[in-house]
């Protein structure tokens, strides 16, 4: 049933084609940039990470209340499988773009550079993807986008929570506070999102 749920969300288009096209364009631009200079991996990854903050927050509760997922919710699939499938499909385009750029960096540098897979980069992509997904489960992509824009445009707040500051940072340069902050920032929205889907009620919206 997990694969059925993944297919369902893929066909339902919880990540709009516009975002997928954006990831493809960002990866193509990164390929051009890295071919000329393999040391620009962080610059190439920045638009992908920013796009992931918006794309991963696909939202669940609103779509479920509007009946978009009725066929899946009444199919007998376990709620944890539905939650996992929704998360995987939401995160897949951004994660795939990140991995492609990392492989391009390795190829362009003949294996001498791997800032795309540095500890800080991994922490930035994994944590921001989970935070964006979990925070939007009860909300919508629009609300999540507004929240991220507000956070990223307040300098003091951005210095603490912006995942961009972690891109390309190796493990030996990451302090303990940064690691704990990243882990907690990812765990809390994840737990809330999982609880909403697995245990929370999703009554249909009343007809207007």
C-alpha positions as CSV (number, residue, x, y, z in Angstrom):
1,X,0.0,0.0,0.0
2,X,2.9,2.3,0.5
3,X,3.7,2.3,-3.3
4,X,0.1,2.8,-4.0
5,X,0.1,5.9,-1.8
6,X,3.2,7.2,-3.4
7,X,1.6,6.7,-6.9
8,X,-1.6,8.4,-5.6
9,X,0.2,11.5,-4.4
10,X,2.4,11.7,-7.5
11,X,-0.7,11.6,-9.8
12,X,-2.5,14.0,-7.5
13,X,0.3,16.5,-8.1
14,X,0.9,17.6,-4.6
15,X,4.1,19.2,-6.0
16,X,2.9,21.4,-8.9
17,X,4.6,21.0,-12.3
18,X,5.9,24.6,-11.9
19,X,8.0,23.6,-9.0
20,X,9.4,20.6,-10.8
21,X,10.2,22.8,-13.8
22,X,12.0,25.1,-11.4
23,X,14.1,22.3,-10.0
24,X,15.0,21.2,-13.5
25,X,16.0,24.7,-14.5
26,X,18.1,25.2,-11.3
27,X,19.9,21.9,-11.9
28,X,20.6,22.8,-15.5
29,X,21.9,26.2,-14.4
30,X,24.1,24.5,-11.8
31,X,25.5,22.2,-14.5
32,X,26.6,25.1,-16.6
33,X,28.1,26.9,-13.5
34,X,29.9,23.8,-12.2
35,X,31.3,23.0,-15.6
36,X,33.0,26.3,-15.7
37,X,34.0,26.4,-12.0
38,X,33.5,23.3,-9.8
39,X,34.1,25.5,-6.7
40,X,30.8,27.2,-7.1
41,X,28.7,24.4,-5.6
42,X,27.3,26.4,-2.8
43,X,26.1,29.2,-5.1
44,X,24.6,26.5,-7.4
45,X,22.8,24.9,-4.4
46,X,21.3,28.1,-3.0
47,X,18.4,28.4,-5.4
48,X,17.6,24.7,-5.0
49,X,17.4,25.0,-1.2
50,X,15.3,28.1,-1.4
51,X,12.9,26.4,-3.8
52,X,12.8,23.3,-1.6
53,X,11.5,25.5,1.3
54,X,8.4,26.3,-0.7
55,X,8.0,23.0,-2.6
56,X,8.3,20.7,0.4
57,X,5.5,22.4,2.2
58,X,2.8,20.8,0.1
59,X,0.2,20.7,2.9
60,X,-2.0,17.8,3.8
61,X,-4.9,18.8,6.1
62,X,-6.5,21.3,3.7
63,X,-6.4,18.9,0.7
64,X,-7.8,16.1,2.9
65,X,-10.6,18.2,4.2
66,X,-11.6,19.2,0.6
67,X,-11.8,15.5,-0.3
68,X,-8.8,15.4,-2.6
69,X,-7.4,12.3,-0.8
70,X,-10.7,10.5,-0.1
71,X,-9.9,7.5,-2.3
72,X,-6.6,7.0,-0.5
73,X,-7.9,7.6,3.0
74,X,-10.7,5.0,2.5
75,X,-8.5,2.5,0.7
76,X,-7.5,0.7,3.9
77,X,-3.9,2.0,3.7
78,X,-2.4,2.6,7.1
79,X,-2.1,6.2,8.1
80,X,1.6,5.9,8.7
81,X,2.0,4.8,5.1
82,X,0.0,7.7,3.9
83,X,2.1,10.1,5.9
84,X,5.4,8.6,4.7
85,X,4.2,8.6,1.1
86,X,3.1,12.2,1.3
87,X,6.4,13.2,2.8
88,X,8.5,11.3,0.3
89,X,6.6,12.7,-2.7
90,X,6.8,16.2,-1.3
91,X,10.5,16.1,-0.7
92,X,11.6,14.0,-3.8
93,X,12.1,16.8,-6.4
94,X,14.3,18.9,-4.2
95,X,16.3,16.0,-2.9
96,X,16.8,14.7,-6.4
97,X,18.0,18.0,-7.6
98,X,20.5,18.3,-4.7
99,X,21.9,14.8,-5.4
100,X,22.2,15.6,-9.1
101,X,24.1,18.8,-8.4
102,X,26.4,16.9,-6.0
103,X,27.2,14.3,-8.6
104,X,27.8,17.1,-11.1
105,X,30.3,18.7,-8.7
106,X,32.1,15.4,-8.2
107,X,32.3,14.9,-12.0
108,X,33.4,18.4,-12.8
109,X,36.1,18.4,-10.1
110,X,37.2,14.8,-10.9
111,X,36.3,13.8,-7.3
112,X,38.4,16.4,-5.6
113,X,35.5,18.5,-4.3
114,X,32.3,17.4,-2.5
115,X,30.9,20.5,-0.8
116,X,27.4,19.4,-2.0
117,X,27.6,16.4,0.3
118,X,29.4,18.2,3.2
119,X,27.8,17.6,6.7
120,X,26.4,21.2,6.8
121,X,24.8,20.8,3.3
122,X,23.3,17.5,4.3
123,X,21.9,19.0,7.5
124,X,20.6,22.0,5.7
125,X,18.7,20.0,3.0
126,X,17.3,17.3,5.3
127,X,16.3,19.6,8.2
128,X,14.8,22.4,6.0
129,X,12.9,19.8,3.9
130,X,11.4,18.2,7.0
131,X,10.6,21.5,8.6
132,X,8.9,22.8,5.5
133,X,6.8,19.6,5.2
134,X,5.9,19.3,8.8
135,X,5.0,23.0,9.3
136,X,2.7,23.0,6.3
137,X,0.7,19.8,7.2
138,X,-1.8,21.8,9.2
139,X,-1.5,24.8,6.8
140,X,-1.0,25.5,3.1
141,X,2.0,26.1,0.9
142,X,1.0,29.8,0.7
143,X,1.1,30.3,4.4
144,X,4.4,28.4,4.6
145,X,5.9,30.6,1.9
146,X,4.9,33.8,3.7
147,X,6.4,32.5,7.0
148,X,9.7,31.6,5.3
149,X,9.9,35.0,3.6
150,X,9.4,36.7,6.9
151,X,12.0,34.6,8.6
152,X,14.6,35.0,5.8
153,X,14.2,38.8,5.6
154,X,14.7,39.5,9.3
155,X,18.5,39.5,9.7
156,X,18.9,38.4,13.3
157,X,16.3,35.7,12.9
158,X,17.8,34.5,9.6
159,X,21.3,34.3,11.2
160,X,19.9,31.7,13.7
161,X,17.5,29.6,11.6
162,X,18.5,30.1,7.9
163,X,19.7,26.8,6.4
164,X,21.7,28.7,3.9
165,X,24.4,29.4,6.4
166,X,25.1,25.6,6.6
167,X,25.7,25.0,2.9
168,X,29.2,23.7,2.2
169,X,30.3,23.7,5.9
170,X,32.3,20.5,6.8
171,X,31.6,18.5,9.9
172,X,34.7,19.8,11.8
173,X,33.4,23.4,11.4
174,X,29.9,22.7,12.7
175,X,29.5,23.7,16.4
176,X,27.4,21.7,18.8
177,X,24.8,24.4,19.1
178,X,24.2,24.4,15.4
179,X,23.8,20.7,15.3
180,X,21.3,20.7,18.2
181,X,19.4,23.6,16.7
182,X,19.1,21.9,13.3
183,X,18.0,18.6,14.9
184,X,15.3,20.2,17.1
185,X,14.1,22.4,14.3
186,X,13.5,19.3,12.2
187,X,12.1,17.0,14.9
188,X,9.3,19.2,16.3
189,X,7.5,20.0,12.9
190,X,8.0,16.3,11.9
191,X,6.3,15.0,15.1
192,X,3.5,17.5,14.7
193,X,3.0,16.6,11.0
194,X,3.1,12.9,11.7
195,X,0.6,13.3,14.6
196,X,-1.7,15.3,12.4
197,X,-1.9,12.7,9.7
198,X,-1.7,9.5,11.7
199,X,-3.9,10.5,14.7
200,X,-5.6,13.7,13.8
201,X,-9.2,13.9,12.5
202,X,-9.8,15.2,9.0
203,X,-13.4,16.2,8.8
204,X,-14.6,17.3,5.3
205,X,-15.3,21.0,4.8
206,X,-18.9,22.0,4.6
207,X,-20.2,22.8,1.2
208,X,-20.4,26.5,0.5
